[in-house]
């Protein structure tokens, strides 16, 4: 079963130097079920089906805010989604993933209207007999968004004709089973083969609502600490506390268990000290 990561940084050694890979988990900005048959679907659930006999023709809309990553090359992107119910006499649901072609959001889009989508599916996916977490590779679709080949209006999970429904938890669920996008990015070869000119640290995205990536540069080998503080001066978490060689680095702060507000991230590398603000919004 897949689980949500607190944060992690993976370091691999190549002949040309150090390669730093980082992963970040992103919750949906919007998700909903569209249902022309007008069943009573809780906002904490997402349904998909296309079964005439029972009158179920639901589709799932999901969108992730990826503006902070436009233009980046990613290693992988996985949709993690928790299936808690399947039609009892039909153990699988074959689905097609299409990109949505019109702007929408869950608060204003009419539930009885399916959103328009592309003509060719990015993925055909079979939700098999198991309940629980499914980890689905949607890297080509996410990279197309980041390359601006298509507008990021999210995607539809559409059951193929004749398929009975599956139910999943939405971002409104209260049991830590919300869907999320698992994004993995590596530093570029250009970064690997160069040494930064000066110390630097920044966080993106900010504001953020789940996790933020903190990028920092070291022009020389340094004893590095990165701490997160609240506005009362309390140390919330220490992200880095070690000696590191010169280079380019990333670390991810996974903040899903912290309240909204302004936080301070303090960067200390030898005698260089820098403190900046980051905004967490729920």
Secondary structure, DSSP 8 states (H G I E B T S, - for coil): -----S-EEEEEEETTEEEEEEEEEEE-SEEEEE-TT-----TTEEEE--BGGGTB--EEEEE---GGGTT---SEEEEEEEEEEE-TT---EEEEEEEB-S---TTTS-TTS---B-SS-SEEEEE-S--EEEEEE-HHHHHHHHTTSS----EEEEE-TT---EEEE-TT-SSS---EEEEEEE--HHHHT---SS-EEEEESSSBSSEEEEEEEESS-EEEEEEEE-TT--EEEEEEEEEE-SEEEEEEEE-TTS-SEEEEEEEEETTEEEEEEEEE--
